[in-house]
Amino acid sequence: MNLVASIYLNRLLFAIVCLLTSTGVLKAQQAVTPDPPYQVKLERLAEVLGSIHFLRRLCGEQSTVWRDSMGELIENEVPTPERRAKLIASFNHGYRSFDGVYVRCNDAAAEALSKFMSEGEALTLDVSTRYGN
């Protein structure tokens, strides 16, 4: 191996070691970043928003205000990718939970919607009061 090839090989190996080291450090930092104390409540709020979104649409609302609210929550929270995935999964779970239960808007769906609206309001108030700026 000539000197030039040896220099390029050493540079390449150095770059690979740096990449692996920095990736390992980043993963270690992400692994030790704990969820905030309100994460469980945010996940429940996301699930409630998903349920409300489904039930409101089932009962004739065509807007996306509840899904948009979920997007704003994620945007304002600026979660790690893992937390973001949990929040989205919770919203989707809430939406799908009623997919097989209610096929049309009826009194039971309206009652469930009312309960979720109250729970969502209580969760929002609790999180913003305890942990808000």
Secondary structure, DSSP 8 states (H G I E B T S, - for coil): --HHHHHHHHHHHHHHHHHHHHHHHHHHHHHH----TTHHHHHHHHHHHHHHHHHHHHTT----HHHHHHHHHHHHH---HHHHHHHHHHHHHHHHHTTTT-SS--HHHHHHHHHHHHHHHHHHHHHHHHH--
